[in-house]
């Protein structure tokens, strides 16, 4: 399933390496992931989310505050599996620390080969928990995955690339995109900002409609109770608000010990548009 980032030939696993027919070799880390990110593909020394955001997100998600979302994603995959005994291929594009990826791998009797790809080496290192998933350091803008080889792509609050998603997806495959709903974390924003403008929910997938069509759309909303300051701060640090808030605004949240927060997600299920040749 993996292809060489240099020559695009198939990579074969051999001992502790992946090797292509042109002898390009990539070592498998002790934890089991492989780094297929070329130096000329990086826009910085350590691309992707920084360590503060990664650590905060890992600690927060491990408390299962977003478990209903994870379970909904698993349901969508299971629901759309055709009646076949063949192994399916799932790609979590922008998998981060692997919370949703690892939960999918726990689904009983799921005959699937699962790949998790993220540009952050730090995130991938934290994601690896077992050998059921092949984790890869790479960019979604240049996926080291064979063309038309993937049944499902999951894309949860992550960067996207319509060209690459279309390339690696089978003709009958699906992309599952998760975006923030209009009320997501509204109570957190109310603490930080004096005036919060809640915009109407936007169609976050307009950018994909030239290559994909929406076949389903789901809204998931529930309330969580955060009863300790550590979890509240981790939630804050895993959002863009942490990097755009002033010290005064951060101090406001620091004084809060507990908060009931709305979790609001919009889930789009997309199918690839197939161009039929006319005679």
C-alpha positions in Angstrom: 0.0 0.0 0.0 2.9 2.4 0.7 4.8 4.0 -2.1 8.2 5.5 -2.2 8.1 9.3 -1.8 11.1 9.6 -4.1 10.2 7.5 -7.1 6.5 6.5 -6.3 7.3 2.8 -6.7 5.8 0.3 -4.3 7.5 -0.1 -0.9 8.1 -3.6 0.4 8.6 -4.2 4.1 11.9 -6.1 4.7 13.0 -6.7 8.3 13.1 -3.2 9.9 12.9 -1.2 6.6 10.7 -0.3 3.7 12.5 -0.7 0.4 11.4 0.1 -3.2 12.7 -1.5 -6.4 15.1 1.5 -6.9 16.7 0.6 -3.5 15.4 3.7 -1.8 15.3 2.6 1.9 13.4 3.9 4.9 14.0 2.7 8.4 11.2 1.6 10.6 11.4 3.3 14.0 11.5 1.2 17.1 7.9 2.1 17.9 6.9 0.8 14.5 6.2 3.9 12.4 8.1 5.0 9.3 9.1 8.5 8.3 8.4 9.1 4.6 8.7 12.8 4.8 11.4 14.2 2.5 13.4 17.1 3.5 12.3 19.2 0.5 8.6 18.6 1.5 9.1 20.4 4.8 8.3 24.1 5.3 10.0 24.2 8.7 12.3 22.1 10.8 9.4 20.5 12.7 6.3 20.9 10.6 2.8 20.3 11.9 1.3 21.1 15.3 3.7 22.2 18.1 4.4 20.0 21.1 2.2 22.1 23.4 -0.8 21.5 21.3 0.0 17.8 20.7 0.5 17.1 24.4 -2.7 19.0 25.4 -4.8 17.2 22.8 -3.5 13.8 23.8 -4.2 14.4 27.5 -7.7 15.8 26.7 -8.8 13.2 24.2 -7.6 10.3 26.5 -10.3 11.4 28.9 -12.8 10.4 26.2 -14.6 13.8 26.1 -14.9 13.3 22.3 -15.7 9.6 22.5 -19.2 10.1 21.0 -17.6 11.6 17.9 -15.2 8.7 17.7 -18.0 6.2 18.0 -20.0 8.0 15.3 -17.1 7.8 12.9 -16.8 4.1 13.5 -20.5 3.6 12.9 -20.2 5.4 9.5 -17.4 3.1 8.4 -19.2 0.0 9.5 -22.5 1.1 8.0 -20.8 1.7 4.6 -18.8 -1.5 4.4 -20.2 -3.6 1.5 -21.1 -7.3 2.1 -17.6 -8.6 1.4 -15.1 -10.6 3.2 -12.3 -8.7 1.6 -10.0 -6.6 3.7 -10.8 -2.9 3.6 -8.3 -0.1 3.7 -8.8 3.0 5.9 -6.6 6.0 5.9 -6.7 8.6 8.7 -5.3 11.6 6.9 -4.0 14.1 9.5 -4.3 11.5 12.3 -2.4 13.5 15.0 -1.9 11.5 18.1 -4.1 8.7 16.8 -7.1 8.9 19.1 -9.7 8.2 16.4 -7.4 5.9 14.5 -6.7 3.7 17.5 -10.4 3.6 18.5 -11.3 2.3 15.0 -8.7 -0.4 15.3 -10.6 -1.7 18.4 -13.8 -2.4 16.5 -14.5 -6.1 16.8 -14.4 -8.2 13.7 -13.4 -5.2 11.5 -11.3 -6.7 8.7 -9.3 -3.7 7.9 -5.8 -2.5 7.1 -5.5 0.9 8.8 -3.0 3.7 8.0 -2.5 6.9 10.0 -0.6 9.7 8.3 0.5 13.0 9.9 3.1 15.6 9.1 4.2 15.8 12.8 6.8 13.3 13.9 6.0 14.1 17.5 2.3 13.3 17.1 3.0 10.0 15.2 5.4 8.9 17.9 2.7 9.4 20.5 0.1 7.7 18.3 1.7 4.3 18.1 0.1 1.8 20.5 0.0 -1.5 18.7 0.9 -3.1 15.3 -2.6 -3.1 14.0 -2.0 0.3 12.4 0.8 1.4 10.2 1.6 5.0 11.2 3.5 7.2 8.7 5.1 10.6 9.0 4.1 12.4 5.8 2.1 15.3 4.5 -1.5 15.0 3.2 -0.3 17.1 0.2 1.9 14.2 -0.9 0.5 10.9 0.4 2.8 7.9 0.2 -0.2 5.7 -0.6 -0.9 3.9 -3.9 -3.5 5.2 -6.2 -7.1 3.9 -5.9 -6.1 1.7 -3.0 -8.2 3.2 -0.1 -11.8 2.5 0.8 -12.3 5.1 3.5 -10.4 8.4 4.3 -11.1 10.0 7.7 -10.2 13.6 8.1 -10.9 15.0 11.6 -10.1 18.7 12.1 -7.2 18.1 9.8 -5.7 19.6 6.7 -7.0 18.2 3.4 -5.9 17.9 -0.2 -8.7 17.2 -2.7 -6.2 16.1 -5.5 -4.5 13.5 -3.2 -7.7 12.3 -1.6 -9.2 11.7 -5.1 -6.0 9.9 -6.2 -5.7 7.4 -3.4 -9.4 6.7 -3.0 -11.1 3.8 -4.9 -13.9 4.8 -7.2 -16.5 3.7 -4.7 -14.6 4.9 -1.7 -15.7 7.6 0.8 -14.2 10.5 2.6 -15.5 11.3 6.1 -14.7 14.9 7.1 -15.3 16.3 10.6 -15.6 20.1 11.1 -16.6 22.2 14.1 -20.3 22.9 14.3 -21.7 26.5 14.8 -22.0 26.1 18.6 -18.7 24.2 19.3 -17.1 25.3 22.5 -19.3 28.3 22.8 -19.0 28.5 26.6 -15.2 28.5 26.4 -15.4 31.4 23.9 -17.8 33.3 26.2 -15.3 33.2 29.0 -12.4 34.4 26.7 -14.2 37.1 24.7 -16.6 39.9 25.8 -18.5 39.6 22.5 -18.9 36.3 20.6 -20.4 36.3 17.2 -21.9 32.9 16.5 -22.0 32.6 12.8 -24.4 30.4 11.0 -23.0 27.0 10.2 -20.9 27.2 7.0 -20.6 24.5 4.4 -17.0 23.6 5.1 -16.6 21.3 2.1 -17.3 23.7 -0.7 -13.6 23.3 -1.5 -14.1 19.6 -2.2 -17.2 19.8 -4.3 -15.3 20.0 -7.6 -14.0 16.5 -7.0 -16.5 15.0 -4.5 -20.2 15.0 -3.8 -22.0 15.0 -0.4 -23.8 11.7 0.1 -24.6 12.3 3.8 -24.3 15.0 6.5 -24.7 14.5 10.2 -24.8 16.9 13.1 -23.6 15.7 16.5 -24.1 17.9 19.6 -23.7 17.1 23.3 -22.5 18.7 26.5 -19.5 17.8 28.6 -18.8 18.7 32.1 -15.2 19.7 32.7 -14.7 19.7 36.5 -11.0 20.4 36.8 -8.7 23.2 35.6 -6.1 20.9 34.0 -8.6 19.4 31.5 -10.0 22.9 30.8 -6.5 24.2 30.1 -5.7 21.3 27.8 -8.9 21.9 25.8 -7.9 25.5 25.5 -4.3 24.7 24.4 -5.5 22.3 21.7 -7.5 25.1 20.0 -6.4 28.1 17.9 -7.9 30.3 20.6 -4.8 29.7 22.8 -2.6 31.3 20.2 -4.8 34.2 19.4 -5.9 35.2 22.9 -4.2 38.0 24.9 -2.7 37.4 28.4 -5.8 39.1 29.9 -8.1 36.7 28.2 -5.9 33.7 29.2 -6.1 35.0 32.8 -9.9 35.0 32.6 -9.9 31.3 31.8 -7.2 30.5 34.4 -9.7 31.7 37.1 -12.3 29.2 36.0 -12.2 25.8 37.7 -15.1 24.0 36.0 -17.3 24.5 33.0 -20.1 22.8 31.1 -19.2 23.0 27.4 -21.1 22.3 24.2 -19.4 19.9 21.7 -20.8 20.5 18.3 -19.6 18.6 15.2 -20.6 18.5 11.6 -19.7 15.3 9.7 -19.7 15.1 6.0 -19.6 11.9 4.0 -18.2 12.5 0.5 -18.0 10.3 -2.6 -15.6 10.8 -5.4 -17.1 12.2 -8.6 -16.3 9.8 -11.5 -15.8 11.4 -14.9 -17.5 9.1 -17.5 -15.8 9.2 -20.9 -18.2 10.0 -23.7 -17.8 8.3 -27.0 
